[in-house]
């Protein structure tokens, strides 16, 4: 079952075109890795999916419903969770309060923090009363992922989750993604520049270059030499 389907979207910032006919899909129980150099459109694609940027042409559907004209908060209500590049946690709120901001798209009956969040990231449970700004970069990244999971997403969009993170936390994040994938009820879209991390976790991949999809397919069909050629500067 395809949870998310992006079909031939164009995206502009003023007169500059960031995406050109980009298509991709993400299925429940699978990780789709989005790869490419800096500035080729990866974050623009994520912004289009979550509703932070409007597409000029093409369509985005979630579970069969066209969502590309919906505002971001409506997409969140329909099950799109986002972990942005740079984490964007609230530094003056406590860890608990940061997690509880994920309640906003949920009905009252679901406004509690799932056990999975603390099972995956035990450090968060021990720091519930600490301010988000007092956490290390790796801990803030775990908090950002935990906040997205509070929303019970059908699609989890992760934009560069390993950026600036120490190796031990990268391993924790990788294990969390693997666990969420194996749960089978969530599609995961992973933007990464760290090729080995993206390759090891993905089931499907696309490579962007200058706003175009230049390579795409299943992991089993991946030619690493071709992919790496589009990642090198």
VENDACOR-V646887 format. One record per backbone hydrogen bond with DSSP energy under -1.0 kcal/mol. CO is the residue of the C=O (numbers start at 1). NH is the residue of the N-H. If there is no record, write none. Layout:
BEGIN
CO	NH
CO	NH
END
This chain:
BEGIN
1	28
3	63
4	26
5	61
6	24
7	59
9	22
10	56
11	18
11	19
13	16
16	13
19	11
22	9
24	6
26	3
26	4
27	30
30	188
31	203
31	204
32	190
33	206
34	192
35	208
37	40
40	211
41	45
42	46
43	47
44	48
45	49
46	50
47	51
47	52
47	53
57	10
59	7
60	67
61	5
62	65
65	62
67	70
71	75
72	76
73	77
74	78
75	80
76	79
79	154
79	155
81	157
83	159
84	87
86	88
91	133
93	132
94	98
95	99
96	100
99	102
100	103
101	104
103	106
107	110
108	111
110	112
114	117
115	119
116	120
117	121
121	124
122	126
127	130
128	96
130	95
131	134
132	135
136	140
137	141
138	142
139	143
140	144
141	145
142	146
143	147
144	148
145	149
146	150
149	152
154	187
155	81
156	189
157	83
158	191
160	163
162	165
166	170
167	171
168	172
169	173
170	174
171	175
172	176
173	177
174	178
175	179
176	180
177	181
178	182
179	183
181	184
186	29
187	156
188	32
189	158
190	34
191	160
193	195
194	198
195	199
196	200
197	201
198	202
203	219
204	33
205	217
206	35
207	214
207	215
209	212
211	20
212	209
215	207
217	205
218	221
219	222
223	227
224	228
225	229
227	230
228	231
228	232
END
